[in-house]
């Protein structure tokens, strides 16, 4: 039982970390795009 709980915890942690990194990448792309558009003006 505790083994199952541990697996679930690891699974959830992995998803959280993955979401954070992908969000970070999206934000970086957005900032780059903003900088490019500001530069073009």
Protein Blocks (a to p, Z undefined) as FASTA:
>chain_A
ZZmmmmmmmmmmmmmmmmmmmmmmmmmmmmmmmmmmmmmZZ
